[in-house]
Amino acid sequence: MFAVLGASESVVFVSALILMLLIGAVQLVGLGGHFGIDAHVDADVDAEIDLLGWLGVGTLPLMILIVVFLALFGTTGLIIEQASHDWLGTFLPPLIAGPAALVAALPLTGFSARGLARILPRDFTTAVSLDTLVGETGKIVTGRASHGSPARARVEDLHGQAHFVMVEPNASDQILEEGEAILLVRRENDLFRAISRGDHRLPQLGV
């Protein structure tokens, strides 16, 4: 195992683990406040939002997510190199082992992030109850919301973390257009009722 750590083909994986340890040390000694970056995800299509959610973006603070990814990428890469050495008698070139480790580490990062979000303290993960989003403002990002036909909206919680929720107008005869600013007024299971903030329909004056 020590041979793989010193192999030139493993430099990228060892470097990832060293960087992971450095970031973790900074967080532990309390200097991480300057690096406490939360992920703000905005997308115009459902596919992009779903992909980022699958990767764990928005589940944990971004720096913690990076630490998880570096740990999994570095460890997976070393395992691949060790297996190659045991079975083939040689280490794989980084151009082969690197992408293979990346493909394996990305879904593992998303899975690990969702697991960590369930066990870490709430103030550490900045996780909030969806009920606390009532009273927050947001914007319709995908679709046109009408009664019985919800649209996807982006709303930020009190920590500034973005959430994507499905909304319908609070009034049955109201329509909320894509790009319209809204206010969440109540929650019904996984659906939110919203009203327009009104500025979407104001005339746009040139400056």
Secondary structure, DSSP 4 states (H G I P E B T S, - for coil): -HHHHH-GGGHHHHHHHHHHHHHHHHHHTTGGGGG-PPP----SSHHHHHHHHHTTBTTB-HHHHHHHHHHHHHHHHHHHHHHHHHHHSSPPPHHHHHHHHHHHHHHHHHHHHHHHHHHS-HHHHT---GGGGTT-EEEEEES-BBTTB-EEEEEE-TTS-EEEEEEEESSTT--B-TT-EEEEEEEETTEEEEEE-SGGGS-----
